[in-house]
Amino acid sequence: MQRKYITMFSIFIVFISVFYFGYKSYADKGRHYYEEAGQVVWDIQTSEKVVAITFDDGPDQKYTTDILDLLAQYEAKATFFIVGQYAEKYPEVVLRQYGEGHEIANHTYTHTRSQSVQRIEEELKKTNETIYSITGFRPTLFRPVGGQYTDAMINTVVKNGYTVVMWSWHQDTEDWKNPGVSKIVDKVLKGTKPGDVILFHDAGGDRSQTVKALEEILPALKNQGYEFITISELIERKKGSISKVS
């Protein structure tokens, strides 16, 4: 009888171990871990008045073009996280983005929320090839749809040569909900601080509120002395700050 209980207990321990380590491989290791590893960027600590404006889900023939006009007007650079299937549909918009000095990044091919490693690899590759065929440039930045990720996804993306980019937790404009121009403007202007990554959307629906909000946000931040830079430039600023400290 005692041997029977020992056997059952051993099986239970094995089951718990398998469950724990299986879960551990997919659990979020946390922001601190990923930032220290240099695998994921949310924002940076800096005293320089720089911000990175980012746009998800494009390109869109109308709204992305309107946004590019505004960025040019205020000498602002941005990072566009592009959906591959829309890049194929509007290659001329992607070419303009790249030609005007904005950063092009990968946001999957179909805007999938799938956590499948195989699916993510396929979508990364297809979007990368699409962007390269248009611009001759291969993106090195990736943003998961909805900011949803697992350890397995991060490992896969990094293995394929990408840095994952999120956004400042206080700078999610939620413009995709069309909350009203004033709410988008207030969200950004009341929370902006040096090193922020601000999240907007330039496609996926009616983005007229985003465009109108930018008409107020860009000049306001510029008047405050902010410089609008790309994510890669932001990362370089962080490296420079670390070098100065060390």
VOMI-595536 format. One record per residue: x, y, z of N, C-alpha, C, CB in turn; residue in one letter; residue number from 1. Coordinates in steps of 0.02 Angstrom, whole numbers, plus 50000, padded with zeros to 5 digits. Glycine has a CB too. Layout:
R neast nnorth   nup caeast canorth  caup ceast cnorth   cup cbeast cbnorth  cbup lumdren kolba
R     X      Y     Z      X       Y     Z     X      Y     Z      X       Y     Z       a   NUM
...
This chain:
R neast nnorth   nup caeast canorth  caup ceast cnorth   cup cbeast cbnorth  cbup lumdren kolba
R 50042  49939 50000  50000   50000 50000 50043  50063 50000  49953   50000 50061       m     1
R 50097  50061 50042  50142   50119 50046 50176  50132 49978  50195   50109 50101       q     2
R 50196  50076 49945  50228   50083 49880 50180  50114 49830  50252   50014 49854       r     3
R 50116  50097 49835  50065   50124 49790 50061  50200 49798  49997   50091 49803       k     4
R 50060  50223 49861  50056   50295 49874 50119  50332 49850  50046   50308 49949       y     5
R 50176  50300 49859  50239   50331 49836 50238  50338 49760  50300   50288 49858       i     6
R 50213  50286 49725  50209   50289 49652 50162  50344 49629  50185   50221 49624       t     7
R 50103  50348 49663  50055   50400 49645 50083  50470 49658  49990   50390 49685       m     8
R 50119  50477 49713  50149   50542 49729 50202  50561 49678  50179   50540 49800       f     9
R 50241  50512 49656  50293   50524 49606 50262  50547 49540  50335   50461 49595       s    10
R 50207  50514 49521  50173   50534 49459 50146  50605 49465  50115   50485 49443       i    11
R 50120  50621 49524  50093   50688 49536 50148  50741 49529  50061   50692 49606       f    12
R 50207  50726 49558  50263   50773 49554 50286  50783 49482  50322   50748 49596       i    13
R 50288  50729 49444  50308   50734 49374 50258  50776 49336  50313   50663 49342       v    14
R 50193  50766 49348  50141   50804 49315 50147  50878 49330  50071   50778 49336       f    15
R 50157  50895 49393  50163   50965 49414 50225  50997 49382  50167   50971 49490       i    16
R 50280  50959 49379  50342   50985 49349 50333  51001 49275  50399   50936 49359       s    17
R 50300  50954 49240  50288   50963 49169 50244  51024 49157  50256   50901 49138       v    18
R 50192  51029 49198  50145   51086 49192 50181  51152 49206  50086   51077 49239       f    19
R 50221  51152 49259  50254   51214 49280 50303  51238 49227  50290   51205 49346       y    20
R 50346  51193 49205  50397   51213 49157 50367  51226 49088  50451   51160 49152       f    21
R 50313  51191 49072  50279   51204 49009 50248  51274 49010  50226   51152 48996       g    22
R 50218  51291 49067  50189   51358 49074 50243  51411 49074  50147   51362 49140       y    23
R 50298  51396 49109  50352   51444 49115 50379  51464 49048  50407   51415 49158       k    24
R 50380  51417 49001  50409   51432 48935 50366  51481 48896  50420   51369 48896       s    25
R 50303  51489 48915  50259   51534 48879 50240  51595 48920  50196   51497 48858       y    26
R 50256  51596 48985  50236   51652 49027 50277  51714 49011  50244   51633 49101       a    27
R 50248  51771 49022  50282   51834 49012 50338  51843 49063  50233   51894 49015       d    28
R 50400  51850 49039  50456   51859 49084 50458  51929 49114  50521   51844 49048       k    29
R 50419  51973 49087  50414   52040 49115 50456  52091 49079  50434   52038 49186       g    30
R 50435  52153 49086  50467   52209 49050 50541  52215 49069  50432   52274 49066       r    31
R 50557  52211 49132  50626   52220 49154 50672  52171 49119  50631   52212 49230       h    32
R 50652  52108 49117  50693   52057 49085 50706  52074 49012  50660   51988 49090       y    33
R 50653  52090 48975  50660   52102 48903 50699  52166 48888  50592   52105 48871       y    34
R 50690  52217 48929  50728   52279 48919 50802  52268 48932  50701   52335 48963       e    35
R 50817  52232 48986  50887   52218 49002 50920  52176 48947  50892   52181 49068       e    36
R 50882  52131 48917  50908   52089 48863 50912  52126 48797  50864   52027 48855       a    37
R 50882  52185 48793  50882   52224 48732 50838  52195 48677  50952   52229 48706       g    38
R 50788  52155 48698  50745   52122 48650 50680  52159 48636  50730   52053 48674       q    39
R 50657  52198 48685  50594   52235 48678 50604  52307 48702  50537   52200 48719       v    40
R 50575  52353 48664  50579   52425 48682 50509  52451 48697  50612   52466 48625       v    41
R 50501  52483 48754  50438   52518 48769 50449  52594 48762  50414   52501 48842       w    42
R 50502  52618 48792  50523   52688 48786 50593  52691 48816  50473   52738 48823       d    43
R 50622  52751 48821  50689   52755 48850 50691  52811 48902  50743   52769 48794       i    44
R 50740  52805 48947  50753   52857 48996 50804  52905 48967  50778   52827 49063       q    45
R 50785  52968 48960  50830   53018 48932 50809  53087 48955  50832   53014 48855       t    46
R 50856  53132 48956  50840   53202 48972 50830  53242 48908  50896   53233 49014       s    47
R 50847  53213 48851  50837   53247 48787 50763  53249 48769  50878   53211 48731       e    48
R 50742  53304 48741  50671   53311 48724 50658  53280 48656  50650   53387 48725       k    49
R 50655  53214 48657  50642   53175 48596 50583  53128 48609  50705   53135 48573       v    50
R 50542  53118 48558  50487   53069 48561 50485  53032 48495  50419   53104 48577       v    51
R 50459  52971 48498  50450   52930 48438 50376  52921 48426  50486   52861 48445       a    52
R 50352  52948 48371  50282   52939 48352 50278  52877 48308  50255   53002 48315       i    53
R 50232  52832 48325  50225   52770 48286 50153  52761 48263  50247   52710 48329       t    54
R 50147  52727 48206  50081   52714 48177 50076  52640 48159  50070   52758 48114       f    55
R 50019  52610 48177  50006   52539 48162 49953  52532 48108  49984   52503 48226       d    56
R 49956  52474 48074  49901   52447 48033 49898  52472 47961  49837   52463 48064       d    57
R 49941  52519 47942  49940   52545 47874 49980  52501 47826  49966   52615 47872       g    58
R 49988  52527 47765  49969   52594 47744 49896  52599 47720  50015   52618 47690       p    59
R 49871  52661 47722  49806   52677 47694 49816  52734 47645  49754   52696 47751       d    60
R 49784  52728 47588  49795   52777 47535 49777  52848 47556  49755   52758 47474       q    61
R 49724  52856 47595  49701   52922 47616 49735  52945 47680  49626   52923 47625       k    62
R 49724  52908 47735  49746   52932 47800 49822  52932 47808  49716   52889 47854       y    63
R 49856  52882 47782  49929   52883 47786 49957  52941 47747  49958   52816 47760       t    64
R 49928  52955 47689  49951   53012 47648 49940  53078 47685  49914   53012 47581       t    65
R 49882  53086 47716  49868   53147 47755 49919  53155 47812  49796   53145 47783       d    66
R 49934  53099 47844  49982   53101 47900 50052  53118 47874  49983   53033 47936       i    67
R 50071  53091 47818  50137   53107 47789 50142  53181 47773  50149   53065 47726       l    68
R 50088  53211 47749  50088   53282 47734 50101  53323 47798  50021   53303 47703       d    69
R 50069  53302 47853  50078   53338 47916 50148  53329 47944  50027   53313 47968       l    70
R 50174  53268 47939  50242   53255 47964 50292  53297 47926  50259   53180 47957       l    71
R 50283  53303 47861  50328   53344 47820 50324  53417 47841  50312   53336 47745       a    72
R 50264  53440 47854  50252   53510 47873 50290  53528 47937  50178   53523 47883       q    73
R 50294  53481 47984  50326   53495 48048 50395  53462 48055  50282   53472 48105       y    74
R 50423  53440 48000  50489   53410 47998 50495  53354 48049  50544   53463 48010       e    75
R 50445  53313 48052  50442   53258 48100 50453  53191 48065  50374   53257 48136       a    76
R 50492  53148 48098  50502   53080 48074 50462  53033 48118  50578   53061 48074       k    77
R 50435  52980 48086  50393   52932 48123 50413  52861 48103  50318   52944 48109       a    78
R 50386  52813 48140  50397   52743 48124 50329  52712 48108  50432   52705 48183       t    79
R 50324  52681 48050  50262   52650 48027 50267  52574 48031  50245   52673 47955       f    80
R 50224  52544 48071  50221   52471 48077 50170  52447 48026  50202   52448 48150       f    81
R 50197  52418 47973  50158   52404 47913 50130  52333 47910  50200   52417 47852       i    82
R 50069  52327 47888  50037   52263 47875 50052  52244 47802  49959   52265 47889       v    83
R 50082  52186 47792  50107   52168 47726 50055  52169 47670  50135   52101 47730       g    84
R 49995  52145 47684  49945   52142 47631 49923  52212 47608  49884   52103 47655       q    85
R 49927  52261 47653  49910   52330 47634 49969  52363 47598  49890   52370 47695       y    86
R 50029  52342 47615  50088   52367 47579 50084  52346 47506  50153   52342 47612       a    87
R 50062  52285 47494  50054   52261 47426 50000  52300 47389  50037   52186 47426       e    88
R 49949  52322 47426  49894   52358 47396 49912  52430 47380  49833   52356 47442       k    89
R 49954  52460 47423  49972   52531 47415 50049  52540 47416  49940   52574 47470       y    90
R 50083  52510 47369  50157   52514 47370 50183  52585 47363  50185   52472 47314       p    91
R 50145  52628 47327  50168   52696 47317 50170  52735 47383  50123   52732 47267       e    92
R 50126  52717 47430  50125   52750 47495 50186  52728 47536  50059   52734 47534       v    93
R 50200  52664 47534  50259   52637 47569 50323  52669 47542  50263   52560 47563       v    94
R 50326  52675 47476  50385   52704 47445 50393  52777 47466  50380   52699 47368       l    95
R 50337  52812 47472  50341   52882 47495 50364  52885 47568  50271   52916 47489       r    96
R 50338  52842 47611  50359   52840 47681 50435  52832 47685  50323   52783 47718       q    97
R 50459  52783 47649  50531   52768 47651 50572  52825 47621  50546   52703 47614       y    98
R 50548  52851 47566  50584   52904 47532 50589  52969 47571  50552   52918 47466       g    99
R 50540  52980 47616  50540   53041 47656 50574  53033 47723  50468   53064 47666       e   100
R 50609  52976 47731  50650   52967 47790 50617  52938 47851  50679   53030 47809       g   101
R 50556  52912 47843  50523   52879 47899 50546  52807 47904  50445   52882 47891       h   102
R 50536  52777 47963  50558   52708 47972 50501  52660 47957  50583   52698 48044       e   103
R 50517  52608 47920  50469   52557 47901 50481  52496 47945  50474   52539 47826       i   104
R 50428  52470 47976  50434   52413 48021 50380  52361 48006  50430   52436 48094       a   105
R 50389  52302 48034  50346   52244 48019 50290  52237 48071  50389   52180 48018       n   106
R 50229  52228 48046  50170   52221 48090 50127  52161 48068  50128   52286 48091       h   107
R 50160  52109 48045  50131   52048 48017 50103  52060 47947  50075   52021 48063       t   108
R 50084  52008 47914  50058   52013 47846 49982  52021 47844  50079   51952 47805       y   109
R 49947  51987 47889  49874   51988 47888 49843  52021 47950  49847   51917 47881       t   110
R 49886  52053 47991  49863   52082 48054 49836  52027 48101  49808   52135 48042       h   111
R 49872  51972 48102  49850   51915 48143 49868  51924 48216  49880   51851 48116       t   112
R 49825  51898 48259  49840   51896 48331 49863  51827 48352  49777   51916 48371       r   113
R 49876  51785 48304  49898   51717 48319 49964  51717 48358  49907   51677 48253       s   114
R 49968  51672 48407  50029   51664 48446 50071  51605 48421  50011   51654 48520       q   115
R 50050  51575 48367  50086   51518 48338 50154  51540 48312  50045   51486 48282       s   116
R 50207  51507 48335  50275   51523 48313 50282  51516 48238  50326   51479 48349       v   117
R 50255  51461 48211  50260   51450 48139 50223  51504 48100  50231   51381 48121       q   118
R 50164  51524 48123  50125   51575 48089 50161  51642 48091  50054   51582 48121       r   119
R 50188  51659 48149  50224   51722 48156 50284  51724 48109  50246   51733 48229       i   120
R 50321  51670 48106  50380   51667 48062 50360  51677 47989  50417   51601 48069       e   121
R 50305  51645 47969  50281   51651 47900 50261  51723 47885  50222   51603 47888       e   122
R 50225  51755 47933  50201   51823 47922 50258  51873 47922  50150   51841 47975       e   123
R 50306  51863 47966  50365   51905 47967 50401  51904 47899  50414   51884 48022       l   124
R 50413  51844 47876  50450   51835 47813 50412  51865 47754  50462   51761 47801       k   125
R 50348  51853 47750  50309   51877 47693 50306  51954 47693  50238   51848 47695       k   126
R 50297  51984 47751  50295   52057 47754 50363  52086 47739  50272   52080 47824       t   127
R 50415  52055 47765  50483   52078 47752 50498  52078 47677  50534   52034 47789       n   128
R 50479  52024 47644  50492   52018 47572 50452  52070 47533  50474   51947 47547       e   129
R 50390  52083 47556  50348   52133 47523 50379  52202 47528  50278   52133 47553       t   130
R 50400  52220 47588  50430   52286 47598 50495  52293 47559  50443   52298 47673       i   131
R 50535  52239 47559  50598   52241 47522 50587  52249 47447  50639   52176 47535       y   132
R 50535  52217 47421  50521   52222 47350 50501  52293 47330  50466   52173 47330       s   133
R 50474  52331 47377  50452   52399 47364 50508  52450 47374  50392   52417 47408       i   134
R 50545  52440 47429  50593   52492 47450 50667  52471 47444  50580   52510 47521       t   135
R 50680  52406 47441  50750   52383 47444 50777  52383 47515  50793   52426 47400       g   136
R 50732  52392 47563  50750   52395 47634 50718  52336 47671  50728   52462 47666       f   137
R 50756  52306 47717  50730   52251 47757 50719  52275 47829  50778   52189 47755       r   138
R 50658  52275 47853  50644   52298 47921 50679  52256 47975  50569   52298 47934       p   139
R 50696  52289 48029  50726   52254 48086 50685  52264 48150  50798   52278 48097       t   140
R 50627  52297 48143  50583   52309 48200 50517  52274 48189  50573   52385 48212       l   141
R 50488  52248 48243  50424   52214 48239 50380  52234 48298  50434   52137 48237       f   142
R 50316  52245 48284  50268   52257 48338 50213  52205 48332  50239   52329 48335       r   143
R 50201  52165 48385  50146   52117 48384 50079  52152 48384  50151   52069 48443       p   144
R 50031  52124 48351  49965   52153 48346 49933  52157 48416  49920   52112 48298       v   145
R 49909  52216 48433  49878   52226 48498 49927  52225 48556  49826   52174 48510       g   146
R 49991  52222 48540  50042   52218 48593 50042  52152 48631  50032   52274 48641       g   147
R 50011  52101 48602  50005   52036 48635 50064  51991 48615  49938   52001 48617       q   148
R 50097  51963 48665  50155   51921 48650 50164  51867 48703  50218   51964 48644       y   149
R 50204  51818 48686  50225   51766 48733 50301  51762 48729  50191   51696 48716       t   150
R 50331  51726 48777  50403   51715 48774 50423  51681 48709  50426   51673 48833       d   151
R 50383  51632 48688  50398   51596 48627 50398  51642 48566  50348   51538 48616       a   152
R 50350  51688 48564  50347   51736 48509 50408  51781 48509  50283   51779 48513       m   153
R 50425  51809 48567  50484   51852 48572 50546  51816 48549  50493   51879 48643       i   154
R 50555  51755 48573  50614   51715 48553 50617  51705 48478  50613   51647 48588       n   155
R 50560  51691 48448  50557   51681 48375 50574  51744 48337  50489   51655 48355       t   156
R 50544  51799 48359  50555   51863 48324 50628  51884 48329  50509   51917 48354       v   157
R 50656  51878 48389  50726   51897 48399 50773  51851 48359  50745   51894 48474       v   158
R 50756  51787 48358  50797   51740 48319 50798  51758 48246  50770   51669 48328       k   159
R 50745  51789 48222  50741   51809 48152 50771  51878 48139  50669   51808 48129       n   160
R 50804  51906 48189  50841   51969 48180 50804  52032 48195  50864   51972 48112       g   161
R 50748  52028 48231  50707   52087 48245 50714  52108 48318  50634   52074 48229       y   162
R 50702  52173 48330  50690   52199 48396 50615  52212 48401  50732   52265 48411       t   163
R 50585  52192 48457  50513   52203 48467 50502  52272 48496  50483   52148 48513       v   164
R 50453  52307 48468  50438   52375 48491 50366  52379 48516  50449   52427 48433       v   165
R 50359  52403 48577  50292   52414 48606 50279  52489 48605  50287   52384 48678       m   166
R 50256  52517 48661  50246   52589 48667 50243  52607 48740  50180   52611 48630       w   167
R 50250  52671 48756  50246   52694 48825 50176  52678 48852  50261   52770 48830       s   168
R 50173  52650 48910  50108   52628 48938 50059  52686 48944  50118   52596 49005       w   169
R 50084  52746 48955  50039   52804 48963 50026  52840 48897  50069   52854 49013       h   170
R 50052  52812 48841  50045   52845 48777 50009  52802 48724  50112   52865 48751       q   171
R 49962  52761 48748  49917   52726 48702 49858  52771 48690  49895   52656 48731       d   172
R 49855  52803 48632  49803   52853 48619 49734  52821 48610  49820   52892 48557       t   173
R 49732  52756 48597  49669   52721 48583 49629  52757 48529  49627   52715 48648       e   174
R 49665  52786 48482  49631   52823 48428 49588  52778 48384  49683   52857 48385       d   175
R 49603  52712 48385  49563   52665 48345 49491  52661 48369  49595   52596 48346       w   176
R 49479  52683 48430  49411   52684 48457 49372  52747 48436  49413   52678 48533       k   177
R 49407  52794 48403  49377   52858 48386 49345  52892 48447  49324   52849 48331       n   178
R 49386  52905 48499  49359   52933 48561 49345  53008 48558  49407   52920 48617       p   179
R 49364  53039 48503  49357   53112 48497 49425  53144 48492  49318   53141 48556       g   180
R 49430  53195 48450  49495   53228 48438 49524  53255 48503  49488   53284 48387       v   181
R 49483  53288 48543  49508   53320 48604 49537  53269 48653  49453   53360 48638       s   182
R 49507  53210 48656  49532   53158 48702 49600  53131 48678  49482   53100 48707       k   183
R 49608  53124 48614  49672   53101 48587 49726  53153 48601  49667   53087 48511       i   184
R 49709  53216 48588  49757   53271 48599 49776  53275 48673  49727   53338 48575       v   185
R 49726  53274 48717  49740   53279 48789 49782  53222 48814  49674   53282 48828       d   186
R 49767  53162 48790  49804   53102 48811 49879  53111 48797  49778   53039 48775       k   187
R 49894  53136 48737  49964   53143 48718 49997  53202 48753  49970   53152 48642       v   188
R 49967  53260 48749  49999   53321 48774 50007  53322 48850  49961   53381 48752       l   189
R 49959  53293 48885  49963   53293 48958 50013  53241 48985  49894   53279 48988       k   190
R 50030  53192 48942  50073   53138 48967 50143  53137 48938  50042   53074 48954       g   191
R 50157  53177 48887  50220   53172 48852 50280  53191 48896  50219   53216 48791       t   192
R 50330  53147 48893  50394   53162 48925 50450  53135 48881  50397   53132 48998       k   193
R 50511  53159 48890  50567   53138 48847 50575  53062 48845  50632   53169 48871       p   194
R 50584  53036 48784  50596   52965 48774 50533  52924 48763  50631   52938 48833       g   195
R 50475  52957 48759  50412   52921 48750 50406  52891 48680  50353   52968 48763       d   196
R 50369  52836 48677  50347   52806 48614 50271  52811 48612  50371   52730 48606       v   197
R 50245  52849 48564  50174   52863 48561 50141  52820 48508  50162   52938 48547       i   198
R 50085  52790 48525  50050   52744 48480 49989  52776 48447  50029   52681 48518       l   199
R 49990  52778 48380  49933   52798 48340 49918  52743 48289  49947   52866 48304       f   200
R 49864  52752 48252  49847   52707 48197 49831  52748 48135  49786   52661 48216       h   201
R 49858  52725 48078  49846   52762 48016 49802  52723 47967  49912   52778 47982       d   202
R 49773  52668 47990  49729   52628 47947 49685  52584 47991  49770   52584 47897       a   203
R 49645  52541 47959  49602   52496 47997 49534  52525 48013  49636   52475 48060       g   204
R 49517  52581 47981  49453   52613 47994 49458  52687 47980  49431   52601 48067       g   205
R 49409  52724 48003  49408   52797 47994 49460  52828 48041  49337   52827 48007       d   206
R 49512  52856 48013  49566   52886 48053 49568  52962 48047  49633   52856 48032       r   207
R 49511  52991 48030  49508   53064 48023 49521  53098 48091  49439   53085 47996       s   208
R 49500  53067 48146  49513   53096 48212 49588  53097 48227  49475   53058 48267       q   209
R 49622  53045 48206  49695   53042 48216 49729  53099 48178  49723   52974 48193       t   210
R 49708  53108 48116  49737   53162 48075 49725  53230 48107  49708   53160 48003       v   211
R 49663  53243 48128  49647   53308 48158 49683  53317 48225  49571   53314 48169       k   212
R 49691  53263 48262  49728   53268 48326 49801  53285 48313  49722   53201 48365       a   213
R 49830  53256 48262  49900   53270 48245 49909  53343 48224  49924   53223 48190       l   214
R 49858  53372 48195  49862   53443 48176 49873  53488 48237  49798   53464 48139       e   215
R 49852  53463 48295  49862   53501 48357 49924  53477 48395  49800   53495 48402       e   216
R 49935  53411 48395  49989   53382 48434 50058  53400 48408  49982   53306 48435       i   217
R 50067  53395 48343  50134   53407 48314 50159  53478 48328  50132   53395 48239       l   218
R 50120  53531 48313  50145   53598 48327 50154  53611 48402  50099   53649 48297       p   219
R 50109  53583 48443  50113   53594 48516 50178  53565 48544  50052   53563 48551       a   220
R 50194  53503 48525  50255   53472 48550 50318  53506 48521  50256   53398 48533       l   221
R 50313  53526 48459  50370   53561 48428 50383  53626 48464  50357   53573 48353       k   222
R 50330  53662 48482  50338   53725 48519 50367  53714 48589  50270   53760 48524       n   223
R 50357  53654 48615  50386   53637 48680 50459  53616 48674  50346   53581 48713       q   224
R 50483  53613 48613  50554   53596 48602 50567  53523 48588  50592   53616 48661       g   225
R 50514  53484 48575  50524   53413 48561 50546  53401 48489  50459   53375 48575       y   226
R 50587  53349 48481  50610   53326 48416 50577  53258 48403  50688   53321 48412       e   227
R 50551  53249 48343  50517   53187 48326 50566  53141 48288  50453   53200 48283       f   228
R 50582  53084 48318  50632   53040 48289 50604  52969 48280  50695   53038 48332       i   229
R 50640  52928 48242  50618   52859 48230 50636  52815 48289  50650   52832 48166       t   230
R 50609  52755 48290  50625   52708 48344 50699  52690 48344  50582   52645 48337       i   231
R 50727  52677 48285  50799   52660 48282 50842  52717 48309  50819   52644 48210       s   232
R 50822  52779 48294  50859   52836 48321 50851  52839 48397  50834   52902 48289       e   233
R 50792  52823 48421  50780   52822 48493 50824  52770 48528  50705   52808 48508       l   234
R 50829  52712 48497  50872   52659 48525 50945  52682 48526  50865   52594 48483       i   235
R 50967  52717 48474  51036   52742 48472 51047  52794 48526  51051   52772 48404       e   236
R 50997  52836 48539  51003   52885 48593 51011  52850 48660  50941   52932 48594       r   237
R 50975  52796 48668  50980   52758 48731 51051  52730 48738  50928   52700 48733       k   238
R 51078  52702 48685  51146   52674 48687 51197  52728 48704  51164   52640 48620       k   239
R 51185  52788 48675  51230   52844 48689 51228  52866 48761  51213   52903 48644       g   240
R 51168  52865 48790  51160   52884 48860 51195  52834 48905  51086   52889 48879       s   241
R 51190  52770 48889  51222   52718 48929 51297  52725 48926  51201   52649 48904       i   242
R 51323  52740 48866  51395   52748 48857 51422  52806 48899  51412   52759 48783       s   243
R 51383  52861 48902  51405   52919 48941 51407  52903 49014  51358   52978 48928       k   244
R 51358  52865 49039  51354   52847 49109 51411  52801 49129  51287   52813 49124       v   245
R 51424  52750 49085  51476   52702 49101 51545  52731 49090  51467   52639 49058       s   246
